[in-house]
Structure formats: C-alpha cells, structure tokens
Amino acid sequence: MTIIRFVNGSDAAVRLSVAETLAALQAKPGEAGFVELPGDDGPIHLRPSGVIALFSDARKGNAGFRMGASAAAD
C-alpha cells in the first residue's frame, strides 16, 4: 500500500507498491491528464503533477504522519 501526498496537503491510499505507483504516475496520462489508481474505496483519479510525495504504508490506514489528538470543546 502507498500513501500519496498532494500539493493541497491531502492524502490518498492506493493498493499498489511505491514502485508500481511511481510507474503509473510516470506513464502518459489519459486525455484529461488524469491517471486512475486502485484505492480501498474504488478508483482514484489524479493528476500526476498534483503529487508531491509517496509513502510506503504496510499498515492499512496509518501512514505514520498527521499524528495528534483533537481537543474537545467545553
């Protein structure tokens, strides 16, 4: 599993290894400039130019970043 970090700061998990994801992102995008990658909840369509980082994630749903607890309002 690979976690993709986008330029807007959001993340997406895909069901490919980092090497497979890199190969897919380097392939020529379709007519609209999007690449389709397999995600847990269905296909993810993204523009390769919008990706800034890839992280390997062996544990489903935990990329090892964005740690912290939210505070409850009183």
Buried (B, 14 or more C-beta within 10 A) or exposed (E): BBBBBBEEEEBBBBBBEBEBBBEBBEEEBEEEEBBEBEBEEEEBEBBBEBBEEBBEBEEEEEBEEEEEEEEEEE
